[in-house]
Amino acid sequence: MKLHREGTRIILTVLILLFLINFPLFMFLDVYLWFKILVLVASLGFYVVILRFFRVPARVFVKDPNLIFSGADGVVVAIEEIDEEKYLNEKRIQVSVFMSLHNVHINWFPVSGEVIKTEDYYGRYFVARKPKSSYMNEQTTTIIKPEGRAPILVRQIAGFVARRIVCYAEEKMKVEQNDQLGFIKFGSRVDILIPLNTKVLVNINDKVVGGITPIAQYID
């Protein structure tokens, strides 16, 4: 299993902590064997969960300038028309994908183009499924301008458990569809704001795969 570089420090820290718990337990403490085995099994299970969280999936990505792909693995929790007044000053369709602890937490660029804006907002940590998380939670906004089309806005949103958003985008950077945009650690949400002149291809509660599942198609 290939592991993401964002997990290196956490994986090593967890491994050391579990060793410090289990080694004295087995070598020096006079407790029941069944208790030692229980702690060891629980430790191994927890470590496997951490490894899976930082896994890098083997995927074959396809680029299509007529499609907008999901920027994350997870479940579609919102599809709604909103007034985006902070950056774009126009109506947009917002497609929101919630990532549970079991999902891959890498984020991908939904389109190719030039990054024209990236900005951090240090907010709250409400449950990422809730609509207010789009406006009140800690988040990073990235706006990509595809050639000949309207900009696409992507919000990486921290959740109740998440405390760390990593974004690789920088202003004036040229990016390719389905390249890695960043990583959110431990439960979160990604909003993609797409133009009104697109056809949404997903429904509420659909499971989507980042960089693989098209969420919308240009119709002009």
Rosetta blueprint (number, residue, H / E / L):
1 M L
2 K L
3 L E
4 H L
5 R H
6 E H
7 G H
8 T H
9 R H
10 I H
11 I H
12 L H
13 T H
14 V H
15 L H
16 I H
17 L H
18 L H
19 F H
20 L H
21 I H
22 N H
23 F H
24 P H
25 L H
26 F H
27 M H
28 F L
29 L L
30 D L
31 V L
32 Y L
33 L H
34 W H
35 F H
36 K H
37 I H
38 L H
39 V H
40 L H
41 V H
42 A H
43 S H
44 L H
45 G H
46 F H
47 Y H
48 V H
49 V H
50 I H
51 L H
52 R H
53 F H
54 F L
55 R E
56 V L
57 P L
58 A L
59 R L
60 V L
61 F L
62 V L
63 K L
64 D L
65 P L
66 N L
67 L E
68 I E
69 F E
70 S L
71 G L
72 A L
73 D L
74 G E
75 V E
76 V E
77 V E
78 A E
79 I E
80 E E
81 E E
82 I E
83 D E
84 E E
85 E L
86 K L
87 Y L
88 L L
89 N L
90 E E
91 K E
92 R E
93 I E
94 Q E
95 V E
96 S E
97 V E
98 F E
99 M E
100 S L
101 L L
102 H L
103 N L
104 V L
105 H L
106 I E
107 N E
108 W E
109 F L
110 P L
111 V L
112 S L
113 G E
114 E E
115 V E
116 I E
117 K E
118 T E
119 E E
120 D E
121 Y E
122 Y L
123 G L
124 R E
125 Y L
126 F L
127 V L
128 A L
129 R L
130 K L
131 P L
132 K L
133 S H
134 S H
135 Y H
136 M H
137 N E
138 E L
139 Q E
140 T E
141 T E
142 T E
143 I E
144 I E
145 K E
146 P L
147 E L
148 G L
149 R L
150 A L
151 P L
152 I E
153 L E
154 V E
155 R E
156 Q E
157 I E
158 A E
159 G L
160 F L
161 V L
162 A L
163 R L
164 R E
165 I E
166 V E
167 C E
168 Y L
169 A L
170 E L
171 E L
172 K L
173 M L
174 K E
175 V E
176 E L
177 Q L
178 N L
179 D L
180 Q E
181 L E
182 G E
183 F E
184 I E
185 K E
186 F L
187 G L
188 S E
189 R E
190 V E
191 D E
192 I E
193 L E
194 I E
195 P L
196 L L
197 N L
198 T E
199 K E
200 V E
201 L L
202 V L
203 N L
204 I L
205 N L
206 D L
207 K E
208 V E
209 V L
210 G L
211 G L
212 I L
213 T L
214 P E
215 I E
216 A E
217 Q E
218 Y E
219 I L
220 D L
